[in-house]
Structure formats: structure tokens, C-alpha cells
Amino acid sequence: MTRSAVIVDAVRSPMAKGKAPRDGNPGGALSSLHPVELLAQVLAQLVDRTGIDPAIVDDVITGCVSQVGEQSGPVGRFAWLAAGLPESVPSVTVHRACGSSQQAADFGAQAIIAGAYDVVVAAGVESMSRIPMFTARIGQDPFGPSVSARYAPGLVPQGVSAELIAARWKLDRDVLDEFSAASHSRATSADFGSEIVPISLPDGSLVERDETPRPGTTAEKLGALKPAFRTDEMAARFPEANWHITPGNSSQLTDGAAAVLIMSEDKAARLGLTPRARFHSFGLAGDDPITMLTGPIPATAKVLERSGLGLDDIDHYEVNEAFAPVPLAWAREFGADPAKLNPRGGAIALGHPLGASGARLLTTMVNGLAATGGRYGLQTMCEAGGMANATIIERL
């Protein structure tokens, strides 16, 4: 008998600005909380909401990108223990760049389908206020001489990759800023009450709502921001770039965590649990590491081919808004319905807590399908090095 993997529940923390306290700046709403403690609270509330015996979990597969400092240990293991959950449950930490916790969910579902596991928690966490992006790279070369020689004169920052995508797909500044303003509008009008769990801070206060969406954001206001990635060196190397990428049409640095309870459909039935969705198909692709962020296009083509579905069959698309050109180029490539693309806002408004984003998108998609009655959802994430995951789920 073919086994299937189902999602019983999916939750996330509020998204908070990834700013550290300094010079009188209080920092982001979650910046006072150790990342282990942040994820621990999300895990504990996932277990409480579902009422499962946590000892039945076979593994806690956790995405985290900056695995250094406070995130240097097996962060899922320590978060599980911090939540007071059984010592008998192991954990592993996954790094597939921005898709780390999407890969965690995919690995968990695939292990269940294969019969290796019955119950998995897939999770992700990133505290970008406490562990700034690229902390692990300071003074280090992550590429090595052979990669540097193959792609001489060198790989480029992701913002430059976004510029190259905007130029290739002829996405002008107005289009990027209009999309970004719409992300904020959608996020501020969405009801996330079914997916957000409150987070307690060391001072006893609660964070219950997203801090990142900005009401009243307009394309005109975003149009006043200056390009962030133009340098003389990059301008000379890439004369085709128009230098449209700004902080306003890029994802926000964010603190956050998310967790998803996955199990076999048979196990859920035996436990009397009602699954919310089923994993349908998986895709994974690599692409040019210079343009880097185009991976969602071949990954989507692969997952659609494997699923036997067309894009018109999909009711909800979550394409991570690392930069506005990423989902816009994806949508143009597939002729996607813009109303289905990140309908509850994306990372430009909600933020991109690296290792947590994959699980956050999945959580938002599960709850979005439930709210609209849609059947199929497709999630895809661009990842450093020119990689991408794509996952299709079916609402039950």
C-alpha cells in the first residue's frame, strides 16, 4: 500500500524585525530572546495544539542557516529540550540556505512516505538580530579556489543577482515597487490568527502579532529609496543592470520560527487526528549560481511534471520574496495568476528569517488554503548557490 505524508498542523511565531538593540534602539520585538528559546515556544505550542504524545515523534528536522554562535549547536535538539519535551526524541539540523526548513519538511515527508518514520516535526528558526547574516563567513572564503576560478571574476551578492533577473525579464523599477507595496497591503489585511502562536519574552511581555508589515506603504514611497547594490565594480561588470533593487523591494531581515507536524495518514487516523493537507509532489533544481535566484523556475517545472498537474490546477502559490524580481520573473515565465501569488503577502512585508522561512511559507499556505477552500498549493524558494526547492500540497 502506498503511504502518504500529511500535515496535521503548522504554526509560526510572529515575524519581528531582525534588529539588535544598540545606541538607544530597542531592537526588534524578539531580539531579547535566544533562538533556542524562540523555537522552543513554537514547538511546545505545536504539541499542545495537536494534543499528541510528544514521545511518538521520530525526529525533529530543523532548518537553520547561520549555524554559529547561539545557533551553532543542534538548535532543534536544544529547543526540544528547552520546551521540556522528551529526551528520547532526536533532532538534526538542515542547511539548504534559504530553503532549509522547506527541505526539512520535504525530508520529513519523504521519510514517512518511504516508511522510515511515522511522525516528524519539521521546523526552522533564525534570529537575525542576534546572529546577523554572514556571521559565519567573516574572514572566511566559503567558495574555495576551484569555484572561484570556475566563475571568475567571482560570484556576486544576491542583490546583484536580483538586478540581473530584473534586467533579463525587463522588470522596471515601477513594477518592482508596485509588487512590493502590494505585499505589504496583502500582509496587513490578512488574518494570521490561525497560524501565529504568541511568544513570551524574558521580561514577561508577549509578542502576538507580526512587527514587519508596514501599513500605508505605497509604490511612490518605495520609489524614493536608493539602489542598494550598485558599485563601480559591479556596474562595469554588468552594464545590462539598471540598478533597481532597494531595501524596499527586498526581503526584510527578520527573527522568527515555525514548526509543522507531519505524519503518515494511517498514523493520523489511528490517533484520531484530522490532517489538514497531504504532501503531493516534490521538486529540486540547481541553476546558474551567478543569477542564482532563478532556481524556482526549473524546480517548478520539475514538480509540475512529476505531479501531473498544470499551474492552472494550483490555487495558491508561495514564491519566496527574497527580492521582488524573483516571484515576478517566475510568474512571467509560467503565466501565473497574480491573484494567487503570495496572496497573504510575502517576505518583502513579513520578512525572511532565513532558516525559518520555508516552514513559515508552508504554514501560511496551509492556512491560506483552509481560508479559501483551495485544493492545491505550490511553494518554491530560491536558495544560495543557484538552488531551489518546490513542493506541492493538497488540502484535505
N, C-alpha and C positions, 0 to 999 in steps of 0.2 A: 504494500500500500504506500502511495506517495505521501510523504509527510509535508506539512506546511507550517510555516512560522507566522505567528500572529502577534500583533501589538495589543497588549491588554490595557496599558495606559502610558501616557507620555506627559511629562511635566518639565517646567523650567523655572529658574529664578527670574526675577525682574532683570532687565538689562540696565546696567549702570555705566556711567562714563568711566573710562579707564584712565583716570587722572589721580596721581598721588598727591597727598597733602603736602604743601610747601608754600613758603612765603605768604602765609595768611590764607592760602587757598585751601578750603576744607577737603578737597579731593572728591572723587566720585562716591556715590551713595554706598557702595560696597567695598571701598578701598581700605576700611579698617578691619576687614575680615580676611583671615588666612584662607587661601584657596582650598585647602583640605576641609576647613570648617564650612565653607560655602557649598561645596559639593556634598558634604555630609548631610546638611539640612535638606537638600533636594532628594538625596537617596532615602532619608528617613521618611519624608513625606510621600514619596512614591510607594514605599512599603505600606505606610499607614492607609493611604487611599485605596489600595487594592486589597488589603487585609490578608496578604499571603504570609505564610510562614517563611521568613527570610532564609532559613536554613536550606530550603529547597533550591536556592539559586546555585547553578553550576559554576558561573563565572561572572565577574563584573568587568566588562571590557570598556576601557575608558580612554577617550581621546584627550590629548594634551600636546600642545606644540612646543612651548618654551619649557622644556624639561630641565630646569636649572633652578637653583635657589630653593624657594619654598615649594616649587613644583618638581623638584629633582628626584623625588622618591617615586615608588609606585603609587601615584596620587589616588587612584581608585581604591586601592587596598587600605590606605590610611584613612580615606574618607569613610569607607565602610566601617572601619573600626571606630572612628570618631563618632559615628552615628549610633554606636552601641549595638551594632548588628553582629551576627555570629562570626566568631573567629574561624570557623570551618570553611567559610566561603572565600575562594581565592580571587585575584584580580590581575589583569595585565593592562599595561598602558600602550596605546597605539599612537604612532606618529605618521600620518599621511598629510602633513601640512594642514591647510585649512579644512580638508575633508576628514580630519582624524576621527571625529565622533560619528560621521556618516559611515566611515569604514568600520568603526566599532559596531554599529548597528548591523551593517551588512555581514561582517564576520559572525556576529551572534546568530543572525537569522540563518546564514548558510550552515553553521554548525548544527543548528536544530534540524534543518532540512536533511542534513547528512546523517542524523541520528547520534551525533556525538554528545549533544546536550539536550536537555528538556526545557530548561529555564535559564535565561540570561538577562542581566541588566546591562544595557549599553548606555554609556554616559559620556559626558565631556565637561571640561572645566578650563577656564583661563582667567587669571587675574592680571590684566594688562596694566593696572595701576601699580601693582606690587612687583610684577616681573615684566618690565617693558619688552616690547617686541625686539628681537635680535639680541637680547641679553646674552644668550648662549654663544653668539658669534663674535662678541667683542674681542678684537685682537686675533681672530682665527680665520682661516680660509676653509669654508665648507665644501669647496668645489674640487680642490686638488689640481695638479698641473695638467693632467690629461684633458679634463673637462674644459679648463681654461684655454688650452691650446685648440681644442676642437671648435670652440665658439669664440675664438679670438675676433675682435679685441676684448671680448668678455660678455658674460651675461649681464642683464640690466635689472634695475629695480622694477618692481611690479607696476609702479605708476607709469614708468616709461612703456612697459608692455601695454598698459591700458591706452596710452597715447597712440601706439601703433595700431591697435584694434580700432580705435576711433577713426584713424586715417583710412584704414583699409576698407571699413564699412561705410565711410563717408558720413560719420555721425558728427554733426556740428555742435558747437557749444550750447546753442539754444535747446537742442534735442536732449542733450545730457542733463541740463539743468531742469528742464521740464519734467523729465523722468524722475529726477531726484526729489523735486518738490512734491511730486505725486506720491513717492514713497513715504514721505512724512505725513501727507494728508491721509493716506490709507492707514498708516500705523496709529495715528491719533484718533481715527474714527473707529478702529477695530475694537471689539470686545475680547480681551485676552483672559477674562476671568476664569475660564475653564482650564487654562494651561499654566498660569503663573501660581507658584506657591510662595508664601511670604518668607522672608529671610530675617532672622534676628541678628542684631549687631551686638558687639561686646558691651555697648552702653545700655542695652535693654530695649532700644528702639527697633521698629520693624520697617523693612523696605517691602512694599507691597505692589508697587507699580513701576513700569519702565521709566527710566530717567532720560532716555536718549531721544525719543521723538520730539521734534520742535514744532508746536502748533504755529500756524501762520507763516510757515516757510513758503516762499514763492520763488519762481524761476528768476524773477527780477532781482531779488535779494541775493540769490546764489550767483547771479551773473556779475556781481561786483567783486567776487573773490578772485584772487590772482592765481595763476597756474602754479602748481607746487613742485613739478618735477623737471622743469626746463633748466638745463645747464648749458654752457657753451659747448662742452664736450659732446653732450647728447644731441644738441641741435645740429652740430656738424656731422655727427654720425647718422642721424635720421632726419634728413631735410624734409621728408614727407610728413613729419609730425606737425600738427597745428597747435599743440600745447594747450589743450582744453581741460586737463584734469586738475581739479582743485579739491580742497578739503570738503567742499560742499557736495561734490558728485562722487565722493569716495566713501567707503565704509568707515564707521567710527571705531576708534579704539575703545574697547568695552570689557567690563568684567561680567562674567555670567557662568551659569552651569545649567545642564539639562540632563534628564535621565529617562530611559524608555524601558518598560518591562516587556520582554519578548519571550514567548514560549511556544511549544508545539500546540497545534489546535486541539489535539487529543488531550494533552495535559490540562489545557484551559477548561475543556469540557468536564474532565474528572474533578477539577477543583471548583466547578460551578461558576466560573468566571466568564463574562461576556466579552469576547475580543472586539476591539474597535476597528482593526484593519488587518489585512493579510499582506505579507511581502509577496509581490508578484514576479518581478524580474530585476536583474542586476546588470550593470554595465560598468566597464572601467576602461579608460583610454589614456594614452600619452600623446603629446603633440609637441610642436616646436617650443623649446624652452626659452627662446627669445621673446616671441609673442606670448608665450607662457599661459595666458588666461583663456585661450581658445579651446582648451580640453573639453569643456562641456558639450561642444558641438559633436565631435566624434563619439563621445561617451553616450550622448543622447541617441545618436543614430544606431549605436550598437544595442542599447537597451530596448529601443523600439523594435528593432529587427528580432531580437530574442523573444520579446513579449508577444509578437504578432499583432500589436496594436498600432494605430496611427496616432499622430499628435492630436487629431480631432477627437479621439476617444478619451483623451485626458481632460479632466475637469479642473485641475489645479496644478499649476507649475510653480515650483520653488527653485529659482535660479539665483544662487548667492550673489548679492550685490557688492562684490569686492570693490568694483568701480562700475559706474553706470554703463560704460561700453560693453561690459561682459554680458549682462542679460539682454541688452538691446541688440548686439550682434547675433546672439543666439536666437532671439525672436525673429530677426530678419532672415536668418539662414533657414528657419523652419516655417516661416509664415505663421507664427504663433499668434493666437488671440491675445491682445494686450490686456484684456479684462481678466484673463486667467493667470496672468504673470504676476507673481508676488502680490496677490490681492489684499493681503493684510499688511503690506509694507515689507521692506527688506532691510538689509544690513546698512544701507545708507541712513535709514531712520532708526532702526532698532539697534544697530551696532553689530560688530563682528568679533566676538570673543573667541577667536581662533579655534582652539581645541573643542569648544562647546558648540560652535555654530552648526555643525552637521546635525547634532541631536536637537538643537533649537529649531532648525528648519523642519525637521521631521515632526517635532511636536506641534509646530504651528500648522503644518499641512494636515496632520491627523485631525486636529481640532477645527481647521478650516473646512475640511470635507464634511465633518459632522454638522457644522453650522449650515452648510448649503445643501446637503444631501447629495453631493457629488460622489461618483463611484471611484474614479482612478485619480491618483496624484503622482506626479513625477518630480523628483528632486535631483538637482545636479549642482556640483561645486567645482569651481576652478581651484587648482592646487599648485603650489610652488613646483618648479621644475617642468611645467607643462603637462600636469596630470589632471584627471578628473574622475569622479565617481558619478554614476547615475543610478537611481533606484526608483522603481515603480511600486506603489502600494495600491491595494484595493480596499475601500471602505466596506465594512461588514455591518 
